[in-house]
Amino acid sequence: MNLSSLDFTFPTFVMSHGNSRVHQKSWEWQGNCNECAKRIRAPRDTFCDNYGSSRGSFPACLNAWCAECYRDLTIVKFPKQQPENDEGLVWKKKKDEGRFDTARPGDTLFAPFQCDACWFINLKGRLWDERRIEDRLCFSLIRRVNLDMFWSRESSTIIGMFRLYEQAQKASKVLGIHTSIHMQRKTWAIEDKIGFGDAMIILWQSLQMGKNCSDYQQFESIRKIRSLITTMHQSRGRETIEGVGFKEGSKTHVLAKSTSNSIFFSKFMKGCEKRMGRVVKQDAALSIEILLCLLRSLDEEFDETKTSPKRKREIVMLGSFLTIGFCDALRGNEVFLVEASSLCKHGLQGTNHTRPHVVIPLMGRFKGETGERNVIRVLVEKTKSGVEIRKWVSRLIQILKAERKDSLDLPGPAFCDEVGDVLSYQTMNRLFHDELMKIQEAHPDLIQPDVEVAETYNLFRSLRRGATSRASALNYSETLINLNNRWRATQSNKGKGGLKKMSQLYVDVSLVLDTLLEFSASL
């Protein structure tokens, strides 16, 4: 972000030396709006909690706004999710005008509020300087944090609660009693113990270039900063030694005083999420028609005499990767766990079985599990739709043996380069996209010309989604789909069952072989 280009009209703030003559009851405060000078009163309008009070050597705060006048400063364009059609045109709804941009009547009743000037003093320990660009940016971030905190609750909720508050106030006057709704707003100390500065950092991070958008980062990315703060806090201070914890089933909960768990911070994060939304970009399912076309194209190129050995190796790596990943409904990262030496030993041992099949051994650390473990997967030699699993696995084994990667003394990845290092996800995904773009050009009926291949299909999820969608279209039972897709749970208790040998696992799997082969057979 180029700070020097910020177009900014510095907001008006009112400070007065010494405590001003402000009514001591915060629910009866009155003043003039900083922006429009209209006469306003609390708690309908937006009064700073420090209104009328001086803190330390700083002037007393007299900052208050009409709810509608306390609005986004607009010097920085913070991302806001809006409903769009396929052409990116926004559906403008009248009820959403000003949503997230201004405060609402009664907001300060239900959220801890200090004005921008007071928070600047809390964080900087000095008064602001209009000439400093960083001060201008800080004010914009502070305003946005406060607004996000307010918008943790919907307008209908705020309106309803404020109406109830007014009714309760009238009742207390009629009865002549002082109740809990007459809660005095207390002056804040010059400090930040609720994580306001951390919230500003999160907003600042949201303005940086993101993975899927050049203008900003998505909420899914910036929310990780909260986890960072919590983790760092838990590794320091008395909580590390004296922290109170309790168990609920298999889960352990720890009580901590991190600023990221404050009421303010929770409200801010909820409001920020509402404003930004969660942009989900799922990988599209790879259809069986596209897969068969792609494998047929690779097969033809492999058989051409002019195809170089290097290119043939690429073809086999990609073809076998797609075949295994799709027919076993694996996530892209799981296919990389196919182990070379065990594949060479066990891969084709089911050829002469009464139910011919290929064996796919996986080895490594699996997400959400503790420790290393081995896994055996079994697939039919050829699916009903014509995917020749045995052909592609045989080609992969031939390459591994030719490169002497079949030694059981030196296990390693089956999807590897000539040296034996595992291929990168980026390399395989690039090869995948190259082949898909060829299909898009030759068969626009399979992949529409306006589809952005690299953004739509990826190895991480497209294979698994494609297989699961195919299984649903073929009316597979939910039990069968779960049996295949939840193999982690069926073959081990979260990796705590010990590291079994591949040969021992194959004996276990052979007992339920027919059931396990049923998923890949009809694909």
N, C-alpha and C positions, 0 to 999 in steps of 0.2 A: 504494500500500500504506500502510495506517495503522499506523505503527510503534508508536504508543502502545498498540495493542490486542494486542501480541504477548504470548501466554501462555508464560512461559518459566521453567523451573527451571534455574538456572545449573549447568553440569556441574562435577564435582569435578576439580581439578587439584592435583598435588603438586609443589612446588618446594622445594629445599633449598639454603641458602647454602654455597658451596664445592663442590668435587667430592666426591661421595658415594663410599662404599666399594662400588663396583659392579665386578663381574668385568670385566676388560678385554676378554675375548673376547665380542663382541656375540652370537655364536650360543649363548652359555651364560648370557646374562642371565636373572635371576630376579627376581620382584617380586610385588606384590599388585595385583589389578585395582582400578582407580579406582572402579568401580561396585559390584561385588559383594564385593570384598576377598579373593576366592579367590586361592590361590597359583598363579602362572602363570610360564611361561618362554618365552624366545625360541628359535627363530623361529616356533614355532607361533602364539603369541599376538601381539598388536599392541603392540609397543614403539616408542616414538619413537626416531628415529636419534640424537637428542641425549641419550639416556637416561644419567643419571649424570654429565653434563658441564654445567658452567656456561659461559655465553657472555657476554663483556663483564662488565658490572656486574650482570647478572641472575642470580637463583638457579639452581642446577642443576636440570635437568628430571628428574623421576622418574615421568613419565606413561606408564602402560601399561594395557592392557585385555585381558580375554578377547576373542577375536575376535568373539564373539556380543554382547559388551557395547559394542563400539564401533559405535554405530548412529546413524541420523539423529536429530537433536535435536527434530524435529517441530514446532518453533515456526513454521516456514514450510512450507506444503504445496507441495513442488516437484512439477511435473507428471511423471507416470509413465504410459506407455502400457500399457494392458491389453486383452486380447482381449474384444470386446463383440459382442453380437448386434444386430439392427436396432433393438431397443427400448432400446439403450444399457445393457443389463445385462451385468455383468462375468462372464466365465467364470473362476471361481476354481480354479486348479490347485494341488494340494498341493505339487508340486515347486517352485512359484514363490513359496511363502510366504517372506517376508523378502527376496525378490529386490531388490537395490539398496539395501536398508535397513540392512544390517549388513556388517561385514568378515567375512572367512573365514579359517580357519586357514592360515597360510603366505602371506597376502597381502603382508606386508612384505618377503618374500624377493624379490619380483618387481616392486616399485614403490618409488620414492623417497618415504619417509614421514617427515614431521615432524608432531608433534601439534598440536592446535588452538592451545594456549598458545604454543608456539614460533613458529608462523606468525603469530600475533597480534603477537608481539614483532618479528618480521622486518618486518612491514608497518607497524606503528604506532610502533615504537621505544620502547614503554612496556609496563608490565603492564596488565592489563585492570581495568575497574571495573564491578562487577556492577550498579551503579545506572544506568549509561549504556545507553540503549536501543540506540544504534548499536553498542556493544560486543557486546551480545547478538546482534544481527543478524549481525555479522561472524563470531561463533563458529558460527552456524548455516550461513553460507555456506562457511566454511572446512571444516567437517565434511562438507558435501555435496560439495565439490570433491574431498576425499580419497577419499570413497566412490565417486564417479564414476571417479576414477583407478583404484581397485582393480577396479571392475567392467568395466574395458576387456577383461578376460579372463573367460571363463565359469567357473563353479564347477568344472565337470568338468576343465577345464584346470589350474586351481590345485590341485585335489586330486591330480591325476596328477603334476604337477611336484613338489609337496611330498612325495609318496610316494617319488619318485625321489631327492629330496634326502636323505630319511631313510636310504634304502638306501645312498647314496653316503657318508653320514656314518659308518654302521656299517662300511663297507668300509675307510674311511680309518683308523678306530680299530684294526681288526684288523691292518692293514698297518703302523700306526704312522707314517703319513706325513701331511704337511700339504699340502693341495691347494687348487685355486682355489675349491672350495666353501666354504672357510674364509675368506670375504671379510669383512673388518672393516668395519662400518658407521661412517663417519666423521662427526664433528660438523660441522654446517653453520654457515656464517658468518651474521651478522645482516644479511641482505639478501634480495632476491628477484631472481634472475637466470634463473629458469625460467618466469616468466609466471604465477605463482600469483595475483597480484592481478588480472591480466587475466581469469583463469578466473572469479574472483569477480564481476567486472563482467558476464561473459557470463551467469552464473547470475542475477544481479540483473535483467538485461534480460529473461530468460525469465519473470520474475514479473510483467512489465508487461502491460497489455491488448494483445491481439493482433488481427490483422485478422479471423481466422476464429473466435477464441475470446476471450471477455471476461476469462477467468481467467489466461491466460498466452500467451506467444508461442511459436510452433513452432520446432523445431530449425533448419529451413530459414532462418528469419529471424535467429536469434541467431548462427548459425555465420558470418555475414558480418562479425561483429566481428573474428574471427580474420584474415580477409582485410584488414580495415582496419588492424590492427596490423602485419601483414606489409608492406603497401604503404607505410605511414608509416615503418617501419624502413628499407625499401629506399631511401627518398628522403633519408635522413640518414646521417651518419657516413661511415666510410672505405669501406664497401661500395659507395657511390654512385660512388666514383672507382676503387677497386681491386677491385671485385667480380669474382669468377671466374665465367665463363660458358662454356657449351659447347653445341653444336648437335647435335640428333638428328633427322635428316631436316629437316622444315620447322619444327621446334620449337626454341626456345632455352631453356635451363635456366640459372638463376643460383644460385650458392651463397651463402647469406646466414646470418647468425648471429641472426636474429630469435628472441625468446623464444617466439613462437608456433610455432616449429619444434622446440622442445625435446622430449626424450623424454617428460618429464612432461606437457607440453601436449598432445602427440599422444594419450597415454593418456587424459587427461581428456576430450578431445573425443570419443574413441571411446566411452568409458563414458557420457558425457552423451547421445550419440546413441542408444545402446542403451536407456537409461532412457526418453528422451522419444519415441523412434521418429521416423519420418518420416511425418507425416500428409499423405497425398496426396488432394486434392480435385479430381478431374478433371471438366472440363465434360462433361456428357452429350452424346452425339451427337444432332444434330437429325435426326429421321427425315424421309424424303421425304414421308410422309403429312402430317406436321405442317407442313412447309414449304409444300406445295401448299394446305393449308387456310388457312394464314396469308396467302399471296399472293392467294388467291381473296377472302378477307375484305377485304384492302386494296384490291383491284381494284374490288370492289362499292362500297366507301366512296368511292373516287376518282370513280366515275361518278355519284354522287348529286349532284343540283343544290344541295342545302343545304350541302354540304361547302365550307368556307371555303378561299380560296387558300393561307393559311398551313398549314392541315391537309393540303391536297393536296401541298404541298411536302414536309411531313414524311413523307407516305405514299410519295412517289417516292424520297426519300432512303433510307428504310428498305427498301422493296421492292427497289430496285436493289442496295443493299448486300447484302441476303440472297441475291439471285439470283447476283450475281457471286461472292460469298464461297463459297457452296455449290457452284456449278457448276464453279468452278475450284479448289475445295478449298484456299482461302486461309485463313491465320490472320487473326483480326480486325484486327490492326494493319496487315497488308499491304493490306487493302482500302482503307484510308485513303490509300494511295500512288497511287491512280488519279488521273491528271493531267487537269485540265479541258480545256485548249485542245487537247491531243493527242486526247482522247476525242472532242471535237466534230469534229475534222478527220478522224480515221481510224476512229472507232467503227463507222460504218455503211458503210464502203467495200467491205465484203465481201458486200453485199446481192445484187449481180448476178453474183457468182462462181458457177462451176459447182457449188461446194459452199458455199452461203450461210452466212455466219458474221458474228459481231461481233468487233471488235478492242478489247481492253482494254489501254491503255498505263499502265504503272506507272513512277513516277519518284521517286528519293530514295535514302536510305541504308538498307541492309538489314543485319540482324543478322549479326555475324560477318564482315563485309566491310569493305574499306577504300575510302573515297571514295563519290561519288555515281554512279549509273548509271541507264540507262533499260532497261525490259523491256517486251516485247510479249507479251500473252497472247491467244489466240483461242478463241472458244466458238461452238458451233452456235447457230442462231437459236432453236431450240426443242428441248428434250430429249425423249426417248422417253416419259417420264412426264408431260410436259405443262408443264414450266417454260418460260414464254415469255421467254427472255432478251432477244430483240430488242425486245419491247414495253417492258420496264423500262429498258433502256439508252436507247431512243429518248426516253422520258419524261424521263430524267435529262438528256440532251443538250438537249432543248427548254427546260428550266429554265435550264441554264447559258447557252444562247444568249440567252434572254430577259433574263438578268441581265448580259449582255455579259462573260461569263467565257470566251469562245471565242477571245480574242486570243492569237496565238502570241507576241506581244511581252511578255505578262504571264502566264506559266504559274502554275498554282496548283492547289489540291486540288479534285477533283470533288465530294467529299462535304464541303460547306462551308455556312456560314450565308449570309444575304443579303449581308453585307459582303465575304465571300470568305475568311474565316478557317475553317480546318479544324474540323469538328465534333468535339466531345470524345467519347472512348470512352464516358464515363459517360452522355452524352446519348443516343447510339445504343443503348446497352445498356438504358437505361430504356425507350425506345420498343419495343425488342424484347421486354422482359419484359411490358409492358402488353398487347401483342398476344397473347403466349403465355397470359397469364392469362384473356383473353377466350376463347381456344380451350379452355382447361382447364374453364371454366364451361359452354361450349356443347357440348363434345365430350369428356366424361370418359373415353371409350374411347381417346382419343389421348394425353391427359395425365391421369394418375390424380389424383383430388382431394387425396390426401395428399402430393403432390409439392410441395416448396418450389421454385417456379419460379426465383426469383432466385438460389438457391444451386445449382441443378441445371444451368441453361442460361446460357451466356454467349457473347458474340460471339467472344471470343478463340479458343476451340477448338471450340465446338459445331458450327460450319459445316464446318470441315475434317474433324472426326471423323465427322460425318454423311455427308459425301461419300465418305470413305474406306470407311466401313462399307457404304454402298450399293454401292460398286464391288466390294467383297469378296463381298457377297451376290449380285451379278450375275456372279460368277466372272471378274472382270477378271484378266488376268495380272499377276503382280508387276512385270513389266517395264513394262507400261502405267501402273500406279499410280505407280511410281517415276519414270517419265518425266514425268508430270504434276506430282507433288508435289516433285520435286527439280529444278525448272526453274532455280533459281539456278545450279546446277552446269553445266547444259547451255547456258545463254546467256552465261555469263561465268566467268572464272577468278577467283572471289572478288573481283569488282569491279576487277580490275587490267587488264582488257582494253580500257580506254578508254571514253569516254562517246559511244556511237554515237547517231546521230539516229534518231528513231522510224521515219521512212520507210525508212532503211537496214535497221533491225531487221525491219521488215515484209517486206522482200524476202527476208531470210534465213529468216524463219518460213514464208513461202509455199512454200518448197521442200519442207517436210515437213508441209504443212497437214493432209492427210488423217489422218496419224498423231496430230497434236496435237488434232484435233477428236474423235477416237475416245473420249476420256475423257468429255467432257460429253455426247456424242450419246446414249448409252444410259442416262444417269442418270434 
